[in-house]
Amino acid sequence: MNLQSETHWARELQFVVPCRCHGIVHQILDGEAVLYDRQSGRTHRMNQTALWIWQACDGRSTTRQLAERLTLAYDVPVDRALDDIEQSIAAFAQTDLVTAAEDQ
């Protein structure tokens, strides 16, 4: 499944299991994260919430489960959490930071 091509996959396909791509290393600097993709040589900056979402993409949890955990971690409504998950994972997929677990 190509996560980039699905505009609202987190809501419509809540069974999708996002997985971090291999070869990405991260470091926390001044409350933000810097991710480095060893394969492409690209770096990415993320705030604390985006890093939480990226790290939660474990290849086992569905987007719905991620949203439920985000709701608990940040005390936000589940609809907002699903929106945040959807937007973040779509952005991650565009930059090859995550893929669907079945694509691994």
N, C-alpha and C positions, 0 to 999 in steps of 0.2 A: 504494500500500500504506500503510495506516495503522499506523505503528509502535507507537502507543499501545495498539492492540487486540490485539497479539500478545504473549502473556505470556512465551514462550520462543523468540522468533523468532531470536535469535542462534545457538542450537544447532540448531534445526530448519531454519532457512532461512539457511544460512551464505553464501548468494549475495546477501543483502541488501546494498545499497550505501548507507550513511547519508551524508547531505550536510548541512553546516551551512546553516542558514537565512540568508538575506540580511539585512543591516541590523543585524547583531550586532557590536558593537565590544567589545574587552576591554583591560584594563590589569592588570598584575601589581602587587600591593601586599602587602608583607610575606609573601611566599611563597604567597599566595593570588591568585586571579584574580577580578576583578569584571567581569562581562559586562553590557552594557547593550543592550537591545533597543529600537532607535530607533522601531520601529513601535508597540509596545505601551507603551513607557515603563517597562518592568519591568527591574529589576536582579537579577542572580544572582551568588552567590558560589560559587567552586569551589576545591577543593584542587588541588595540582599534578598529581596523577594524573587527576583529572576533566578538567582543562584539556588535558592531553595527549590524552585520548580525544576530547574535543570538537574539538580542532584536527586530529586525524587523520581526522575525518569529512570526507573530501575529495571525495566524490561519485564516486570511482574505485575505492576499496579496499573489498573485501567485509569483512564482520564477521570472517570467519576470518583474513583478512590482517591486520586490525587487531589481533586477538588474538595472532597470531604476532609482530607488532612489539612489542606490549605485553610479551610474554614476554621478548623480548630487552632491552627498555629497563628493565624492573623486575625481571628475574630471578625470574619467577613461573611456575608450571606453566601449560600452555595451558588446562586446564580452569578454573583460577582466573581466567585472563585472559578467557576467554569469559564467565564469570559477571560479571566486572567490566564488560566491554563491554556485555553484555545489560542489566544494571541501570542503568548510566549512560545508555545511549542511550534506554532506555525513559523515564527521568526527563527527559532532554533533549527527547524528543518531546512529553511532556506539557506542557512549558513553551515549546514552539515554538522550540527551539534547533536541532533537526535534523529532517530529513524523509528519506524514501527518495528516492534520486536520481531515480527515474522519476517522482516527484511534482513535480519542478522544472519 
